[in-house]
Amino acid sequence: DRMLDDFRGWSHVDDFCIDVAQPLLAAHPVETLALLDRWTRSPNRWKRRASVIAFVRKAGESGAFTDTVLDFSERLAWDPEDLVQKGVGWALKDNLRGAPARVTEYVKSLRRRGAPAVVTLYAIRDLRDPARAAVLAVKPHRQS
């Protein structure tokens, strides 16, 4: 936990998540999930980014953490930091492979609610038409 206080860039965070956090998640899921949950609320942007990047690649493709990713994404999709938003999009993109229907509906919900485009566009980066077109067709609901 304290180690991330000294990180100063996204590349260190991403390497840490893939090489350290994901193996910890596999070996000690309860403890690691609790730590990542705390990081979603951290004032440290690198911890917030790490909380979702821990679920990219194989962790995302497995579909084992879809509920957690959707919960964390809900907390962080509107984060003021661009690199946190990109992390959310990346986690959603990789989780689309493990739970396509659920994640696609969630991304549509984000678009409907006016989430930052960087989140939703990163999330659908690998989708092809007509699935991609269906997500892009969703427009924000305007309040009168």
N, C-alpha and C positions, 0 to 999 in steps of 0.2 A: 504494500500500500504506500509506504513512504517513498519507495524508489521512484514512483511516477511523479512525485513532487519535483524531481530534478530533471525530468524529460523536457526537452525544448523543441521538439519537432514531431511531425506526424510519422516520419519514417521509423523513428525509434519506437513510437507507440505501436505502430502496425507490426513491426518485427516482434516486439514483446508479446503482443496478443497472439500471434500465430505460433511462435516458438515456445512461449512460456504459459500464457493464460489458457490456451486450448488444451495442452496436455494436463494442466491442473484441473481444468473443467472435467476432463475425462476421468482423472484419478480421484478427485475430491469435489464432486459436483455441488454438494450442499454448501460447503464453505466458500467455494469459488463463486457460486451464484449469489450468495449473500454479499460478498465483496463487490461484485459487479453491480448489484442492486444499489449499494451505497454510492458507488461511483456515478450513477446516473444523476445524483443530486449534488455532486461535488462542485465547489466553485472553480476547481481546476479543469480547464477545457480538455486537457489531455486525458484525464480520468473519465470525463464524460464520453470522449471519443472511444477510449478503450472499452468502455462498458458495452458498446455495440460491436466494435471490431472483433471482439472475442468470438463472435458468432458468424464470421465470414468463412468462405471456402468450405472445407469438409464439415465443420460444425453446422454451417447453414444448410448445406446440401443434405445433411442427415435428416432434417425435419424434426429432430429431437427437442429443439429449443424454440420452436415456433411461438409458443405462448409467451415465453420470456422476451423474445425479440419484438413481438408486437407490443407488449407492455412497455419495454424500454423505448421503442420507437415513438410511442405515444407521448412519452415524457420529453423526448429530445428532438422531435421533428421540427419544432419551432425554436430550437436553440439559437441564440444570437450568433454563434460562431459557425462560419461557413464550413470549417473542417469537421465539426461535429455533425452538421447536416449531411455532408458528403459521407461520413461514416454510417449514418442511419441509412442512407440510400444504398450503400454497398452491402450492408447487412441484409436489407430487404431483398436486394437483387439475388444474393446467394441463397437466401431462404426461400425464394420463389421456386428454386429447384427442388426443395424438400417438401413444400406445401403450396403448390401453385395456386390452387383455388382460394385458399384463405388469404395468402399474401396479396394476390391480385385484388381481391375485394377490399383489403385494407388500404392498398395504394389508391384505389378508386375513392375510398372514403377520405383519404388525405387530400386528394385533389378537390373533392366536393367541398371540403372545409377550408380550402385555400392555403394548404401547406406550401412552403417554399418549393419552387420548381426544381431546385437542385436535388431535393430529396426524392421527388417522384421520378424525375428524369434519370437519375442514377439507378433507381430501383428497377426501371423497365429497360435498362440499357440492352439486355440480352433478349428481350421479347421481340418476336417477329409478328408481322401482320397475320391474321386480323387481331390477335390478342393485344398487340401494341396500340393499334388504332382504337380499340375499344377503351383502353385506359385513357388515351389522349382525348377521346371524345367527351370525357367527364369534365365538366366545367364547374367552377365554384358557384355555390348558391349565394345569391346576393340577398342581403337582408334589406327590407324596405324601411 
